[in-house]
Amino acid sequence: MTKICAICGKGRKAGKRIQHHHSIQWRFKAPKTVRVFKPNLRKIDLEVEGQVIRADVCMKCYKRLRKDQPAV
């Protein structure tokens, strides 16, 4: 299962985690390790052309869908 939003296509991004050494001398550089930023996904049921499908949607798209729906 891929961790991608079904609506906007938001996925994983790579970045760096920096652990700062609080030392006196500059010869000790802060180690930089690669980390992954993952999207905040939620499984919801979407109605597409009369069929109900289950999709992974990021929270930004989920809030937009909830706002666009009429109040019941």
Protein Blocks (a to p, Z undefined) as FASTA:
>chain_A
ZZddfklopacdddddddddddfbfklccdddddddddddddddddeehiacdddddfkl
mmmmmmmpccZZ
